[in-house]
Amino acid sequence: MQVNLNQINNMIYIIRGQKVMLDSDLAKLYGVETKYLNKQVKRNSSRFPEDFMFQLKAEEYKALRFQFGTSKDGKGGRRYQPIVFTELGVAMLSSVLRSECATQVNISIMRTFVKLRSYYAFEERIVKKVDGLEQNVTHVFKVVFERLDKVESLPDSMSEDRTKIGLKDKK
């Protein structure tokens, strides 16, 4: 099964400063029910420490729901806060969900995480270069304005009988 990388990219959120994916999104990609995915994770809980996955707090889930626009709380839907998986947790899922589909989906997800990492590294380099350019430009303007201030503060040394440039001699 080939998964669209843009589709995966849209399923990656930043929560608690980490790039994560929701259990329900992963279940959809793997072609299983969310409860089945979570059951497999619970059966293999020793493989999923806190830096691999964690359960969202109510406020985090509420903020996330506003981000992707789901309906209000009511009958049906989730009974528990979602579990989110970091890149390491997603990689570990392939050892828990042992199907060909899970393997192919995991490969696509890992490629997406790698692309995101390189994008963020590139963006960080650009930000550093722009900051450096801003500092250089600020320094140059400071020097120019200091010199202009010095020129303005010099006494007027031009005498009245001196001819201005471009005018013919008075003689």
Stockholm file with secondary structure:
# STOCKHOLM 1.0

chainA/1-171         MQVNLNQINNMIYIIRGQKVMLDSDLAKLYGVETKYLNKQVKRNSSRFPEDFMFQLKAEEYKALRFQFGTSKDGKGGRRYQPIVFTELGVAMLSSVLRSECATQVNISIMRTFVKLRSYYAFEERIVKKVDGLEQNVTHVFKVVFERLDKVESLPDSMSEDRTKIGLKDKK
#=GR chainA/1-171 SS CCCCHHHHHTTEEEETTEEEEEHHHHHHHHTSCHHHHHHHHHHTGGGCCTTTEEECCHHHHHHHHHHHTCCCSCSSSCSSCCEEEEHHHHHHHHHHSCSHHHHHHHHHHHHHHHHHHHHHHHHHHHHHHHHHHHHHHHHHHHHHHHHHHHHHHSCCCCCTTSCCTTSCCCC
#=GC SS_cons         CCCCHHHHHTTEEEETTEEEEEHHHHHHHHTSCHHHHHHHHHHTGGGCCTTTEEECCHHHHHHHHHHHTCCCSCSSSCSSCCEEEEHHHHHHHHHHSCSHHHHHHHHHHHHHHHHHHHHHHHHHHHHHHHHHHHHHHHHHHHHHHHHHHHHHHSCCCCCTTSCCTTSCCCC
//
